[in-house]
Amino acid sequence: MIKLFVGLGNPGPEYENTRHNAGFWWIDAVAQDLKAPFHAERSYHGLVAKTSFQGHQVWLLKPQTFMNVSGKSVRALAQFFKVTSEEILVVHDELDIAPGEAKIKLGGGHAGHNGLRDIHAQLGTDQYWRLRIGIGHPGVKEEVANWVLKKPAPDQRNAIEDCISRARSAVPFLLSGDMVKATQLVHTAKPPRPKTPRPEAE
């Protein structure tokens, strides 16, 4: 089961609506669902919410270290509460997935994502779960840094928000440890295809 949910992003109002903060958007929504308010916790370098599920404590974490040092916050909380890497789910923006889609997986590379890079280094392993929220790619590698730190266009933001809403349905299965069902829900949560217009009656 997942005992630590981590949403990645950058703190501060200037970053609040940027693509890089998609992880914050998701975990904020889940915190509302679970009625678990965030509180600043200096020991864990972040905002922390706590709840329980079937007798187990569950934590939600928003590192306030800025993206590139996210692992410092994750390691501090995980070590203190003895949460193993495979009990951690990190939610983050993903360039290689289109807005409106999401993927979940255990382990793998960081693909240049600086938040994941630091979590890899701080935990000493890549064996933690990731929920990848698609933000799309600008098409040119040189534009990636600007892309992730800009607000998505309204249609892209709406697609991301819809995806976040659908992916929240996997939370009960993530909490219970049914990762197969959670993965199925996330991977089938794709935006609906546009309806084919009906021919007008003559």
RODO-2510 file (C-alpha; in nm, 4 decimals, decimal comma):
residues 202
     n   res          X          Y          Z
     1     m     0,0000     0,0000     0,0000
     2     i     0,1009     0,3600    -0,0494
     3     k     0,1746     0,5318     0,2816
     4     l     0,3383     0,8491     0,1477
     5     f     0,1915     1,0537    -0,1373
     6     v     0,4280     1,3228    -0,2669
     7     g     0,3193     1,5984    -0,5027
     8     l     0,6045     1,7801    -0,6769
     9     g     0,6100     2,1488    -0,7583
    10     n     0,7681     2,4812    -0,6750
    11     p     0,6457     2,6923    -0,3811
    12     g     0,5295     3,0500    -0,4256
    13     p     0,2460     3,2246    -0,6105
    14     e     0,4591     3,2892    -0,9187
    15     y     0,4801     2,9124    -0,9816
    16     e     0,1331     2,8120    -0,8653
    17     n    -0,0251     2,7760    -1,2096
    18     t     0,2779     2,6561    -1,4065
    19     r     0,2995     2,3131    -1,5696
    20     h     0,5773     2,2047    -1,3328
    21     n     0,3262     2,2226    -1,0468
    22     a     0,0901     1,9557    -1,1790
    23     g     0,1946     1,7324    -0,8895
    24     f     0,0828     2,0005    -0,6430
    25     w    -0,2520     2,0315    -0,8242
    26     w    -0,3172     1,6576    -0,7893
    27     i    -0,2198     1,6244    -0,4252
    28     d    -0,4179     1,9353    -0,3280
    29     a    -0,7274     1,7741    -0,4794
    30     v    -0,6626     1,4450    -0,2979
    31     a    -0,6089     1,6258     0,0331
    32     q    -0,9530     1,7797    -0,0096
    33     d    -1,1033     1,4380    -0,0882
    34     l    -0,9465     1,2901     0,2250
    35     k    -1,0292     1,5966     0,4368
    36     a    -0,6639     1,6164     0,5354
    37     p    -0,5443     1,9795     0,5606
    38     f    -0,1792     2,0652     0,5006
    39     h     0,0398     2,2146     0,7725
    40     a     0,3954     2,3440     0,7490
    41     e     0,6447     2,0979     0,8996
    42     r     0,9963     2,2388     0,9202
    43     s     1,1447     1,8986     1,0069
    44     y     1,0323     1,7617     0,6707
    45     h     1,0948     2,0791     0,4673
    46     g     0,7408     2,0824     0,3370
    47     l     0,3671     2,0974     0,3844
    48     v     0,2356     1,7767     0,5395
    49     a    -0,1133     1,6320     0,5775
    50     k    -0,1911     1,3166     0,7730
    51     t    -0,4800     1,0728     0,7676
    52     s    -0,5360     0,7038     0,8346
    53     f    -0,6576     0,4087     0,6329
    54     q    -0,7423     0,0662     0,7778
    55     g    -0,5346     0,1365     1,0859
    56     h    -0,2310     0,2662     0,8953
    57     q    -0,1098     0,6237     0,8996
    58     v    -0,0877     0,7913     0,5597
    59     w     0,1005     1,1106     0,4772
    60     l     0,0628     1,3633     0,1979
    61     l     0,3667     1,5798     0,1282
    62     k     0,4312     1,8952    -0,0743
    63     p     0,8069     1,9665    -0,0585
    64     q     0,8785     2,3381    -0,0158
    65     t     1,2441     2,3048    -0,1114
    66     f     1,1904     2,3938    -0,4786
    67     m     1,1771     2,1205    -0,7382
    68     n     1,5480     2,0488    -0,7742
    69     v     1,5867     1,9585    -0,4040
    70     s     1,2603     1,7651    -0,3581
    71     g     1,4409     1,4535    -0,2356
    72     k     1,5552     1,6273     0,0819
    73     s     1,1945     1,6582     0,1951
    74     v     1,0915     1,3082     0,0822
    75     r     1,3838     1,1397     0,2551
    76     a     1,3339     1,3287     0,5825
    77     l     0,9712     1,2192     0,6213
    78     a     1,0213     0,8668     0,4865
    79     q     1,3166     0,7977     0,7146
    80     f     1,1482     0,9319     1,0274
    81     f     0,8294     0,7302     0,9800
    82     k     1,0081     0,4246     0,8334
    83     v     0,8222     0,4387     0,5016
    84     t     0,9893     0,2142     0,2436
    85     s     1,0543     0,3341    -0,1104
    86     e     0,7869     0,1022    -0,2541
    87     e     0,5314     0,2627    -0,0195
    88     i     0,5928     0,6040    -0,1783
    89     l     0,4001     0,7526    -0,4714
    90     v     0,5512     1,0618    -0,6339
    91     v     0,3142     1,2648    -0,8519
    92     h     0,4809     1,4849    -1,1120
    93     d     0,4463     1,6551    -1,4486
    94     e     0,5489     1,4474    -1,7512
    95     l     0,6647     1,5953    -2,0818
    96     d     0,6307     1,2714    -2,2766
    97     i     0,2573     1,2312    -2,2057
    98     a    -0,0118     1,4456    -2,3661
    99     p    -0,2253     1,6772    -2,1510
   100     g    -0,5312     1,4840    -2,0394
   101     e    -0,3497     1,1525    -1,9888
   102     a    -0,1596     0,9984    -1,6982
   103     k     0,0534     0,6908    -1,6338
   104     i     0,1581     0,5077    -1,3205
   105     k     0,4639     0,2884    -1,2788
   106     l     0,7172     0,1545    -1,0292
   107     g     1,0826     0,2407    -1,0807
   108     g     1,2656     0,3595    -1,3897
   109     g     1,4832     0,6527    -1,4854
   110     h     1,4215     1,0175    -1,4118
   111     a     1,4180     1,1199    -1,7820
   112     g     1,5829     1,4507    -1,6964
   113     h     1,3172     1,5516    -1,4422
   114     n     1,5148     1,7349    -1,1747
   115     g     1,2693     1,6547    -0,8967
   116     l     1,2941     1,2826    -0,9657
   117     r     1,6697     1,3088    -1,0091
   118     d     1,7069     1,4401    -0,6544
   119     i     1,4622     1,1865    -0,5099
   120     h     1,6649     0,9094    -0,6768
   121     a     1,9804     1,0459    -0,5145
   122     q     1,8322     1,1031    -0,1688
   123     l     1,6516     0,7689    -0,1437
   124     g     1,9359     0,5790    -0,3068
   125     t     1,6941     0,3882    -0,5288
   126     d     1,4518     0,4324    -0,8179
   127     q     1,2099     0,1759    -0,6729
   128     y     0,9261     0,4077    -0,5785
   129     w     0,5939     0,4588    -0,7552
   130     r     0,5304     0,7536    -0,9861
   131     l     0,2060     0,9003    -1,1127
   132     r     0,2979     1,0934    -1,4255
   133     i     0,0592     1,3745    -1,5194
   134     g     0,0910     1,4607    -1,8873
   135     i     0,1738     1,8212    -1,9759
   136     g     0,2911     1,7635    -2,3343
   137     h     0,6208     1,8628    -2,4945
   138     p     0,7043     2,1954    -2,6616
   139     g     0,8591     2,0027    -2,9515
   140     v     1,2065     2,1508    -2,9095
   141     k     1,4419     2,0371    -2,6338
   142     e     1,5785     2,3872    -2,5836
   143     e     1,2314     2,5134    -2,4923
   144     v     1,1638     2,2580    -2,2171
   145     a     1,2818     2,4777    -1,9260
   146     n     1,0556     2,7635    -2,0345
   147     w     0,7679     2,5280    -2,1122
   148     v     0,7461     2,3698    -1,7676
   149     l     0,7656     2,7083    -1,5934
   150     k     0,4835     2,8628    -1,7960
   151     k     0,1090     2,8357    -1,7535
   152     p    -0,0589     2,5902    -1,9904
   153     a    -0,3067     2,7237    -2,2439
   154     p    -0,6672     2,7121    -2,1161
   155     d    -0,7569     2,4023    -2,3196
   156     q    -0,4464     2,2209    -2,1907
   157     r    -0,5171     2,3263    -1,8314
   158     n    -0,8727     2,1969    -1,8626
   159     a    -0,7441     1,8649    -2,0005
   160     i    -0,4948     1,8333    -1,7139
   161     e    -0,7605     1,9176    -1,4550
   162     d    -0,9976     1,6581    -1,6036
   163     c    -0,7178     1,4000    -1,5943
   164     i    -0,6411     1,4836    -1,2306
   165     s    -1,0076     1,4393    -1,1407
   166     r    -1,0211     1,0975    -1,3064
   167     a    -0,6882     0,9802    -1,1635
   168     r    -0,8128     1,0566    -0,8120
   169     s    -1,0436     0,7574    -0,8473
   170     a    -0,7367     0,5342    -0,8060
   171     v    -0,6595     0,6608    -0,4550
   172     p    -0,8652     0,3973    -0,2638
   173     f    -0,6797     0,1224    -0,4511
   174     l    -0,3417     0,2883    -0,3946
   175     l    -0,4241     0,2996    -0,0232
   176     s    -0,5325    -0,0635    -0,0119
   177     g    -0,2287    -0,1826    -0,2101
   178     d    -0,4223    -0,2970    -0,5171
   179     m    -0,1672    -0,1482    -0,7566
   180     v    -0,2980    -0,3505    -1,0517
   181     k    -0,6448    -0,1977    -1,0217
   182     a    -0,5009     0,1482    -0,9555
   183     t    -0,2849     0,1191    -1,2667
   184     q    -0,5789     0,0048    -1,4774
   185     l    -0,7868     0,3010    -1,3634
   186     v    -0,5119     0,5545    -1,4300
   187     h    -0,4178     0,4114    -1,7694
   188     t    -0,7748     0,3943    -1,8934
   189     a    -0,8501     0,7459    -1,7733
   190     k    -0,8049     0,9054    -2,1132
   191     p    -0,9910     1,2067    -2,2451
   192     p    -1,3115     1,1195    -2,4294
   193     r    -1,2940     1,1242    -2,8048
   194     p    -1,4850     1,4083    -2,9687
   195     k    -1,8262     1,2998    -3,0853
   196     t    -1,8846     1,2650    -3,4563
   197     p    -2,1390     1,5322    -3,5525
   198     r    -2,4690     1,3921    -3,6663
   199     p    -2,5904     1,4917    -4,0122
   200     e    -2,8671     1,7474    -3,9975
   201     a    -3,2123     1,6277    -4,0954
   202     e    -3,3290     1,7543    -4,4297
***
